Amino acid sequence: MIHMKNPLKTLALLSGAALLASSNLTAETVSTNPVGYVTTTITSGYNPIGTSFAKAPTFSGGVVEATSGSLTLSSSPTLDVASNTYYVEVIESTADIVGERIDVASVAGSVLTLDVNAPHNTLDDVSSFPSDTVVAIRSHFTLGEFNDLLGDSVNSDDTFNSATSDQILFFDGSFKTYLEYAGVWYENFGDFSVATGKVLAPGSGFFYYRNPGAGTPSDIEVVFTGAVRMNNFVQKLEVGYQFVSGGYPVASSPTDLQLNDNLEASAGFVPDESDLILTWSDGSFRTHLLYDDGSSSKWYENFGSFNEVTGTNLISPASAVLVLIRNNGQVLEIPRPF
């Protein structure tokens, strides 16, 4: 896994869709980040969904001591670890770790024990955190909370039959399907476990399949609300395919997401030699490849007019794309765009 850090750059301010009410973040307090909302419409067929907001911090404070798998904080956070999955996010530090995230396993007083094996962590060892580091603790968004946004709009005849139900599909080596039954989402594989608590990790996404054969597949308008990060965002990219969304509620281009020089490019405009971005449009994936022209790497459509899209917004604030990393995993720092 390769870690790439990039300096902060200035981009456009948040659009008028965001309602901003900022305040300064200080150690040993619960901070109030700017808040906002974005709206997306789920239509018949497959809809790529990404969550670009964070939850407001439950706690923010300084680091007193760090070991590989624990942090001692400047005061004691109050966390309900039995009902929520929390993560630590670095918001200030003299070290090159701003935006890094790692899940919380348990808390005892001011000591956090960390879940170093959580798959969506951006690092698995915090021993290098200096004592001037300030962290925020947030709870993850979950599939159950997304279901709450849908209200009673999910189409299902409650027979646990994929042919007669809307579906949610996550990609984990292959597409894994989830079905709604009696108001609750379940895995449609393995042990068919309840999936209410499934984490919707920052920077990830999924497909919502509005099944045209289930009930009345009318459009669903979904409003995402939450806190807006005021620190840089770290995006973890594993080898293989993965859904990727932005860390901020703004539209994003490959350049915004640091996907140009950091990814593998083809010198011959050959898709099999390039990392890829796949967008979903009109019922199919459309492939974009990274072409090295000898002086720089730029993204192009591999269809239609083969337009360059390096600076084109391929990801909207509530959507996601599939990214293929062929050989070299990345951990990229995405500059705050405002």
Protein Blocks (a to p, Z undefined) as FASTA:
>chain_A
ZZddddddddddddfkbccddddddehiacddddddddddddehjdddddfbdcddfbdc
ddfbdcfkbccdfbdcdddfklpccddddfbdfbdcehiacddfbdehjaccddfkbfkb
cbfbfklpcfkbccdddddddfklmmmmnmmmbccehlopaklcccddddehiacdddde
ehiacdfehjlpafklpccdehiacdddddfkgcjaddddddddddddfbdcdddddedd
dddddfbdcdddfklnopmmmpccdfklpaklpccddddeehiacddddddehjaccddd
fehjlpafklpcfbcfkbccddddfklccddddddfZZ
